[in-house]
Amino acid sequence: MSKLPVVPSTWTINKLGEVVDYGKTVKVEPNEIESSAWVLELEDIEKHTSKLLARLKFCDRDSKSTKNRFEIGDVLYGKLRPYLNKVLIADQAGYCSTEIIPLKTNDNLDARFLFYWLKHPAFLDYVEAESHGLNMPRLGTETGWVAPFVLAPLDEQKRIADKLDAVLARVDACRDRLDSIPAIIKRFRQSVLTAATSGDVTKEWRAENNLTWSCSVFQDLLAKEDGAIRRGPFGSAIKKSFFVRDGYKVYEKKNAIQDDYELGEYFISEDKFKELDGFSVRGGDFIVSCAGTIGRISQLPQQARAGVINQALMRLRINPEIIGSSYFLILFRSPNFQAQILEQTQGSAMQNMAAIKVIKQIPINVPTVSEQHEIVRRVETLFAYADRLEARYHAARAQVEKLTPALLAKAFRGELVPQDPNDEPASELLARIAAARPSDHSPKARKSSRGKTSRSS
């Protein structure tokens, strides 16, 4: 757990409940909420960034659960799975899920200062350690009340909040610009594949070597053997009851989608493997996803475990005299070829690849083997450049993610803005806050008070 910051002498470290009424809410039933009112749910707040993703009215929600009422300026804290760091300052009144706690500030506490503290690394570490519930942890009322809170002089609170507003806005803008890069890199790779399979990448090279491409169909690229293209067996052929602890691997859709031949945990016996010999795979075979996610391809390396494909895969074996493995992958992954596959896709609830006889007749323009080698070399060079850009993006993104916690840590050590010796000490603010509240306003006291009232009545 992160240690609490060492703060200036004019600051104080308190319990959150000594400054705001954590857990004190105004409940409202659905029949009391006007149809045009804003109703906020946890999924409307983006984790960590606190961006408002959606603003829906009650009539759009059709909600039937009790809500918490909040006002403009309330700090809205997501107590469910608090490690997601969902905090928002309300810019208008409304209602929210009871998993969101509205925190009302006062004349002695800047709402933005409270907002930023709730996102501080030390506070996040506290709530993660103290939340109760295994699958859906929550920060309970009593635990939230005793959570740590750092209080600065009021004028300094405002200076800190102003500075954080300005600096973190630049951090957010930087993050947004960085996040546009993966899409650009993806488009670049797609453009390279398109240019490679249309002949543009090697246009001058081909002219210099006086070469031409031949027109063909997909079937002509396949090995001259039975089963060179084969869809996996019906589901009834590979039931869970056939699986054994260890044996021959059952290759699944995820092996093709994630291009990882080692994924998976299902195996069949040698007898079952022999029975399904027509669907077996060996090193060098290609497997293609055929259901749900269509057209993802992976080539099994020579060291891949012997096994069979399931019903969600198709096996391909190519003719190396016509097309090389590396160029075949480029061709199959190219946008033009993928579009032709998807045009033939069948089904609605679960998309399914077209029949093998349709796939076989997809028209293909095939370069000579020597030009295929040149295309592969150039594509690999361009993809290596894209890989370097992607690596730099991930490094920059990781650095940006460290900025916000670092800035918050600096702010709550009193190092982000200059100290002003004329500021009223935070202890005076705390005294005024305490004087304006009941003598014992803790959750335990409120429960005890309710219990006494109930017994006396």
C-alpha positions as CSV (number, residue, x, y, z in Angstrom):
1,M,0.0,0.0,0.0
2,S,1.3,3.5,-0.9
3,K,2.2,5.5,2.1
4,L,0.3,8.6,3.0
5,P,2.1,11.7,1.8
6,V,4.3,13.8,4.1
7,V,2.4,17.1,4.1
8,P,3.3,20.7,4.9
9,S,2.8,21.9,8.5
10,T,-0.3,23.9,7.6
11,W,-2.1,20.8,6.3
12,T,-3.8,18.0,8.3
13,I,-4.3,14.3,7.7
14,N,-7.8,13.2,8.7
15,K,-10.5,10.6,8.2
16,L,-12.6,11.2,5.2
17,G,-15.8,11.1,7.3
18,E,-14.5,14.0,9.4
19,V,-14.7,16.3,6.3
20,V,-17.6,14.9,4.3
21,D,-20.6,12.6,5.1
22,Y,-19.4,9.4,3.3
23,G,-22.4,7.1,3.0
24,K,-25.1,9.6,3.8
25,T,-27.5,9.6,0.9
26,V,-31.0,10.6,-0.1
27,K,-32.9,7.6,-1.5
28,V,-35.5,8.1,-4.2
29,E,-37.8,5.5,-5.6
30,P,-38.3,5.2,-9.4
31,N,-41.9,6.5,-9.3
32,E,-40.6,9.7,-7.8
33,I,-38.1,10.4,-10.6
34,E,-39.2,12.7,-13.5
35,S,-38.8,11.2,-16.9
36,S,-36.4,13.9,-18.2
37,A,-34.1,13.6,-15.2
38,W,-30.5,12.6,-15.6
39,V,-29.9,9.0,-14.3
40,L,-26.2,8.1,-13.9
41,E,-25.0,4.5,-13.8
42,L,-21.4,3.3,-13.2
43,E,-20.9,2.2,-16.8
44,D,-21.4,5.8,-17.8
45,I,-18.1,6.8,-16.2
46,E,-14.9,5.7,-17.9
47,K,-12.5,4.0,-15.5
48,H,-9.4,6.0,-14.4
49,T,-10.1,9.0,-16.8
50,S,-13.4,10.0,-15.2
51,K,-14.8,10.8,-18.6
52,L,-18.6,10.8,-18.9
53,L,-19.4,8.3,-21.6
54,A,-23.1,8.7,-21.7
55,R,-25.8,11.0,-20.2
56,L,-29.2,9.2,-20.3
57,K,-32.6,10.3,-19.0
58,F,-34.8,8.3,-16.7
59,C,-37.1,7.6,-19.6
60,D,-34.2,6.1,-21.6
61,R,-33.1,3.9,-18.7
62,D,-36.4,2.4,-17.8
63,S,-34.9,1.7,-14.4
64,K,-36.9,0.1,-11.6
65,S,-34.3,0.3,-8.8
66,T,-33.9,2.8,-6.0
67,K,-31.5,5.7,-6.7
68,N,-29.4,8.2,-4.8
69,R,-30.2,11.9,-5.5
70,F,-27.3,14.3,-6.2
71,E,-27.0,18.0,-6.8
72,I,-24.7,20.2,-8.9
73,G,-21.2,20.2,-7.5
74,D,-21.5,16.9,-5.7
75,V,-18.5,14.6,-6.0
76,L,-19.9,11.2,-7.2
77,Y,-17.8,8.3,-6.0
78,G,-18.2,4.8,-7.4
79,K,-17.9,2.5,-4.4
80,L,-18.4,-0.8,-6.4
81,R,-15.1,-2.1,-7.6
82,P,-13.4,1.1,-6.4
83,Y,-10.1,0.1,-8.0
84,L,-11.7,1.2,-11.3
85,N,-11.3,4.7,-10.0
86,K,-14.7,6.0,-11.2
87,V,-15.2,9.5,-9.8
88,L,-17.1,12.4,-11.3
89,I,-18.1,16.0,-10.3
90,A,-21.8,16.5,-11.1
91,D,-22.4,19.4,-13.5
92,Q,-26.1,19.2,-13.0
93,A,-28.6,17.6,-10.6
94,G,-29.8,14.1,-11.1
95,Y,-30.0,10.6,-9.7
96,C,-27.5,7.8,-9.6
97,S,-27.1,4.1,-8.9
98,T,-26.8,3.3,-5.2
99,E,-23.4,2.0,-6.1
100,I,-22.4,5.7,-6.5
101,I,-22.1,7.8,-3.4
102,P,-22.7,11.6,-3.7
103,L,-20.3,13.5,-1.5
104,K,-21.4,17.0,-0.6
105,T,-18.6,19.6,0.0
106,N,-18.9,22.8,1.9
107,D,-17.4,26.3,2.1
108,N,-14.3,24.8,3.6
109,L,-13.6,22.2,1.0
110,D,-13.1,22.6,-2.8
111,A,-15.0,19.8,-4.6
112,R,-12.2,19.5,-7.1
113,F,-9.6,19.0,-4.4
114,L,-11.8,16.2,-2.9
115,F,-12.2,14.7,-6.4
116,Y,-8.5,14.6,-7.0
117,W,-7.7,13.1,-3.6
118,L,-10.2,10.2,-4.3
119,K,-8.0,9.4,-7.3
120,H,-4.7,9.7,-5.4
121,P,-2.5,6.5,-5.4
122,A,-2.6,6.2,-1.6
123,F,-6.4,6.5,-1.5
124,L,-6.7,3.9,-4.3
125,D,-4.4,1.5,-2.4
126,Y,-6.5,1.9,0.7
127,V,-9.8,1.2,-0.9
128,E,-8.4,-1.8,-2.8
129,A,-7.1,-3.3,0.5
130,E,-10.2,-2.5,2.6
131,S,-13.1,-3.1,0.2
132,H,-15.2,-6.1,1.1
133,G,-16.6,-8.8,-1.3
134,L,-14.6,-11.2,-3.5
135,N,-16.1,-10.9,-6.9
136,M,-17.8,-7.5,-6.6
137,P,-15.8,-5.6,-3.9
138,R,-17.3,-2.4,-2.4
139,L,-16.1,0.3,-0.1
140,G,-18.5,0.1,2.8
141,T,-19.8,3.1,4.7
142,E,-17.8,2.6,7.9
143,T,-14.6,1.7,5.9
144,G,-15.1,4.8,3.7
145,W,-15.7,7.0,6.7
146,V,-12.4,6.1,8.2
147,A,-10.5,6.3,4.9
148,P,-7.5,8.8,4.9
149,F,-8.0,12.3,3.7
150,V,-5.5,15.1,3.3
151,L,-6.8,18.6,4.0
152,A,-4.9,21.7,2.7
153,P,-5.7,25.4,3.4
154,L,-8.7,26.5,1.4
155,D,-6.9,28.9,-0.9
156,E,-4.2,26.3,-1.5
157,Q,-6.9,23.7,-2.3
158,K,-8.1,26.0,-5.1
159,R,-4.6,26.7,-6.4
160,I,-3.9,23.0,-6.5
161,A,-7.2,22.2,-8.2
162,D,-6.6,24.9,-10.8
163,K,-3.1,23.6,-11.5
164,L,-4.3,20.0,-11.8
165,D,-7.2,21.0,-14.0
166,A,-4.8,22.7,-16.4
167,V,-2.0,20.1,-16.3
168,L,-4.1,17.0,-16.4
169,A,-6.1,18.4,-19.3
170,R,-2.9,18.4,-21.3
171,V,-2.2,14.9,-20.2
172,D,-5.6,13.8,-21.4
173,A,-5.1,15.5,-24.7
174,C,-1.7,13.8,-25.1
175,R,-3.4,10.4,-24.3
176,D,-6.1,11.0,-26.8
177,R,-3.6,11.9,-29.5
178,L,-1.5,8.8,-28.7
179,D,-4.6,6.6,-28.8
180,S,-5.2,7.5,-32.4
181,I,-1.9,5.9,-33.4
182,P,-2.9,2.2,-33.2
183,A,-5.7,2.8,-35.8
184,I,-3.2,4.6,-38.0
185,I,-0.7,1.7,-37.8
186,K,-3.5,-0.8,-38.5
187,R,-4.5,1.1,-41.6
188,F,-0.9,1.3,-42.7
189,R,-0.5,-2.5,-42.4
190,Q,-3.7,-3.0,-44.3
191,S,-2.5,-0.7,-47.0
192,V,0.7,-2.6,-47.3
193,L,-1.1,-5.9,-47.7
194,T,-3.4,-4.3,-50.3
195,A,-0.5,-2.9,-52.3
196,A,1.4,-6.2,-52.0
197,T,-1.4,-8.4,-53.4
198,S,-2.3,-5.9,-56.1
199,G,1.2,-5.7,-57.4
200,D,1.9,-2.1,-56.5
201,V,4.6,-2.9,-54.1
202,T,6.8,-4.5,-56.8
203,K,5.5,-2.7,-59.9
204,E,8.9,-1.3,-61.0
205,W,10.7,-4.5,-59.9
206,R,8.4,-6.6,-62.0
207,A,8.8,-4.4,-65.1
208,E,12.6,-4.5,-64.7
209,N,12.5,-8.3,-64.6
210,N,9.9,-8.7,-67.3
211,L,7.5,-10.7,-65.2
212,T,3.7,-11.1,-65.3
213,W,1.1,-12.4,-62.9
214,S,-1.2,-15.3,-63.8
215,C,-5.0,-15.4,-63.2
216,S,-6.2,-18.4,-61.2
217,V,-8.7,-19.4,-58.5
218,F,-8.0,-20.3,-54.9
219,Q,-8.2,-24.1,-55.6
220,D,-5.2,-23.9,-57.8
221,L,-3.0,-22.8,-54.9
222,L,-3.8,-25.9,-52.9
223,A,-1.7,-29.1,-52.6
224,K,-2.6,-31.9,-55.0
225,E,-4.0,-34.2,-52.4
226,D,-7.3,-35.2,-51.0
227,G,-8.3,-33.0,-48.1
228,A,-6.0,-30.1,-49.0
229,I,-8.9,-27.9,-47.9
230,R,-11.2,-29.4,-45.2
231,R,-13.6,-28.0,-42.6
232,G,-13.5,-29.5,-39.1
233,P,-15.9,-32.4,-38.2
234,F,-19.4,-31.9,-36.9
235,G,-19.6,-31.1,-33.2
236,S,-20.9,-34.6,-32.4
237,A,-17.6,-36.0,-33.6
238,I,-15.6,-34.3,-30.9
239,K,-17.6,-34.4,-27.6
240,K,-16.3,-33.4,-24.2
241,S,-16.8,-37.0,-23.2
242,F,-14.1,-38.0,-25.6
243,F,-11.5,-35.7,-24.0
244,V,-8.6,-37.2,-22.0
245,R,-6.0,-35.7,-19.7
246,D,-3.2,-35.8,-22.3
247,G,-2.9,-37.0,-25.8
248,Y,-3.5,-35.6,-29.3
249,K,-4.4,-31.9,-29.3
250,V,-7.8,-30.5,-30.4
251,Y,-7.1,-27.2,-32.2
252,E,-9.7,-24.5,-31.6
253,K,-10.8,-21.3,-33.2
254,K,-8.7,-19.3,-30.7
255,N,-5.5,-20.9,-32.1
256,A,-6.2,-19.2,-35.5
257,I,-7.6,-16.0,-34.1
258,Q,-4.7,-15.3,-31.7
259,D,-2.1,-16.9,-34.0
260,D,-0.9,-19.1,-31.1
261,Y,-0.7,-22.8,-31.6
262,E,-0.1,-23.6,-28.0
263,L,-3.4,-22.3,-26.7
264,G,-6.0,-24.9,-25.7
265,E,-6.5,-27.6,-23.1
266,Y,-8.5,-30.4,-24.9
267,F,-7.0,-33.7,-26.0
268,I,-8.2,-36.9,-27.4
269,S,-6.9,-40.5,-27.3
270,E,-4.8,-42.2,-30.0
271,D,-7.8,-44.3,-31.0
272,K,-10.0,-41.2,-31.5
273,F,-7.2,-39.5,-33.3
274,K,-7.0,-42.4,-35.8
275,E,-10.7,-42.3,-36.2
276,L,-10.5,-38.5,-37.1
277,D,-7.4,-38.9,-39.3
278,G,-9.1,-37.0,-42.1
279,F,-9.1,-33.8,-39.9
280,S,-5.6,-34.1,-38.5
281,V,-3.0,-31.4,-38.8
282,R,0.7,-31.3,-39.1
283,G,3.5,-28.8,-39.1
284,G,3.2,-26.3,-42.0
285,D,-0.6,-26.7,-42.2
286,F,-2.8,-23.5,-42.1
287,I,-5.8,-23.3,-39.8
288,V,-8.6,-20.7,-40.5
289,S,-11.4,-19.6,-38.2
290,C,-14.8,-20.4,-39.7
291,A,-17.4,-19.5,-37.2
292,G,-18.2,-16.3,-35.4
293,T,-14.9,-14.5,-36.2
294,I,-14.3,-15.4,-39.9
295,G,-11.1,-15.7,-41.8
296,R,-8.4,-15.4,-39.2
297,I,-5.4,-17.6,-40.3
298,S,-2.4,-19.1,-38.6
299,Q,0.3,-21.5,-39.8
300,L,1.3,-24.3,-37.5
301,P,5.1,-24.6,-37.0
302,Q,6.9,-27.8,-37.5
303,Q,7.1,-28.4,-33.7
304,A,3.3,-28.1,-33.3
305,R,1.7,-30.9,-31.4
306,A,-0.1,-33.5,-33.5
307,G,-3.8,-33.2,-33.3
308,V,-7.1,-32.5,-35.1
309,I,-9.2,-29.4,-35.9
310,N,-12.6,-28.9,-34.4
311,Q,-15.8,-27.8,-36.2
312,A,-14.9,-24.1,-36.0
313,L,-11.7,-24.4,-38.1
314,M,-10.7,-25.1,-41.7
315,R,-7.4,-26.8,-42.6
316,L,-5.5,-25.7,-45.7
317,R,-2.4,-27.3,-47.4
318,I,-0.8,-25.4,-50.2
319,N,1.2,-26.3,-53.3
320,P,4.7,-24.8,-52.6
321,E,5.5,-24.9,-56.3
322,I,2.8,-22.3,-56.9
323,I,2.8,-20.2,-53.8
324,G,5.1,-19.8,-50.8
325,S,3.9,-20.0,-47.2
326,S,4.8,-16.4,-46.3
327,Y,3.2,-15.0,-49.4
328,F,0.1,-17.1,-48.9
329,L,-0.4,-15.6,-45.4
330,I,0.0,-12.1,-47.0
331,L,-2.6,-13.0,-49.6
332,F,-5.1,-14.5,-47.2
333,R,-4.8,-11.6,-44.7
334,S,-5.1,-8.9,-47.4
335,P,-8.3,-6.7,-47.2
336,N,-9.4,-7.7,-50.7
337,F,-9.2,-11.4,-50.1
338,Q,-10.9,-11.1,-46.6
339,A,-13.7,-9.0,-48.2
340,Q,-14.3,-11.9,-50.7
341,I,-14.5,-14.4,-47.9
342,L,-16.9,-12.2,-45.9
343,E,-19.2,-11.6,-48.9
344,Q,-19.9,-15.3,-48.8
345,T,-20.4,-15.5,-45.1
346,Q,-23.6,-17.3,-44.0
347,G,-25.8,-17.1,-41.0
348,S,-27.1,-14.3,-38.7
349,A,-26.9,-15.3,-35.0
350,M,-23.5,-17.1,-35.6
351,Q,-21.7,-16.2,-38.8
352,N,-20.3,-19.1,-40.7
353,M,-17.8,-19.3,-43.5
354,A,-19.1,-20.2,-46.9
355,A,-19.0,-23.7,-48.3
356,I,-15.6,-25.1,-49.4
357,K,-16.8,-25.2,-53.0
358,V,-17.4,-21.5,-52.9
359,I,-14.0,-20.7,-51.3
360,K,-12.2,-22.8,-53.9
361,Q,-13.6,-20.6,-56.7
362,I,-12.4,-17.2,-55.3
363,P,-10.4,-15.6,-58.2
364,I,-6.7,-15.0,-57.4
365,N,-3.9,-13.2,-59.3
366,V,-0.7,-15.0,-58.6
367,P,2.8,-13.6,-59.0
368,T,5.8,-15.8,-59.9
369,V,7.6,-17.4,-57.0
370,S,10.6,-15.1,-57.4
371,E,8.3,-12.0,-57.2
372,Q,6.5,-13.6,-54.2
373,H,9.9,-13.7,-52.4
374,E,10.5,-10.0,-53.2
375,I,7.0,-9.0,-52.1
376,V,7.5,-10.9,-48.8
377,R,10.9,-9.1,-48.2
378,R,9.4,-5.7,-48.8
379,V,6.3,-6.4,-46.7
380,E,8.5,-7.6,-43.8
381,T,10.6,-4.5,-44.0
382,L,7.5,-2.2,-43.9
383,F,5.9,-4.3,-41.1
384,A,9.1,-4.1,-39.1
385,Y,8.9,-0.3,-39.4
386,A,5.2,-0.5,-38.2
387,D,6.3,-2.8,-35.3
388,R,8.9,-0.2,-34.2
389,L,6.3,2.6,-34.3
390,E,3.9,0.4,-32.3
391,A,6.6,-0.3,-29.7
392,R,7.3,3.4,-29.4
393,Y,3.6,4.0,-29.0
394,H,3.3,1.5,-26.1
395,A,6.4,3.0,-24.4
396,A,5.0,6.5,-24.7
397,R,1.5,5.4,-23.5
398,A,3.1,3.7,-20.5
399,Q,4.9,7.0,-19.6
400,V,1.7,9.0,-20.0
401,E,-0.2,6.6,-17.6
402,K,2.4,7.4,-15.0
403,L,2.0,11.1,-15.3
404,T,-1.4,11.4,-13.5
405,P,-0.4,9.4,-10.4
406,A,2.9,11.3,-10.2
407,L,1.2,14.7,-10.5
408,L,-1.4,13.8,-7.9
409,A,1.4,12.6,-5.6
410,K,3.3,15.8,-6.0
411,A,0.1,17.9,-5.5
412,F,-0.8,16.3,-2.2
413,R,2.8,16.7,-0.9
414,G,2.3,20.4,-1.3
415,E,4.9,20.6,-4.1
416,L,2.8,21.4,-7.2
417,V,2.1,25.1,-6.3
418,P,3.9,27.6,-4.1
419,Q,3.1,27.7,-0.3
420,D,1.5,30.9,1.0
421,P,2.3,31.7,4.6
422,N,-0.8,33.9,4.8
423,D,-3.1,31.0,4.1
424,E,-5.4,30.0,7.0
425,P,-4.1,26.6,8.3
426,A,-6.2,23.5,7.5
427,S,-6.7,22.9,11.2
428,E,-9.0,26.0,11.3
429,L,-11.0,24.7,8.4
430,L,-11.4,21.3,10.2
431,A,-12.6,23.0,13.4
432,R,-15.3,24.9,11.4
433,I,-16.4,21.8,9.7
434,A,-16.6,19.9,13.0
435,A,-18.6,22.8,14.6
436,A,-21.1,22.8,11.8
437,R,-21.9,19.0,12.2
438,P,-23.5,16.9,15.0
439,S,-21.2,16.0,17.8
440,D,-21.0,12.4,16.7
441,H,-21.9,11.9,13.0
442,S,-20.1,8.6,12.4
443,P,-21.9,5.8,10.7
444,K,-21.9,3.8,14.0
445,A,-23.5,6.7,15.8
446,R,-26.2,7.1,13.2
447,K,-27.0,3.4,13.4
448,S,-27.2,3.6,17.2
449,S,-29.4,6.7,17.0
450,R,-31.8,4.9,14.6
451,G,-31.9,1.9,16.9
452,K,-32.8,4.0,20.0
453,T,-35.5,5.8,18.1
454,S,-37.0,2.5,16.9
455,R,-37.0,1.0,20.5
456,S,-38.6,4.1,22.0
457,S,-41.4,4.1,19.5
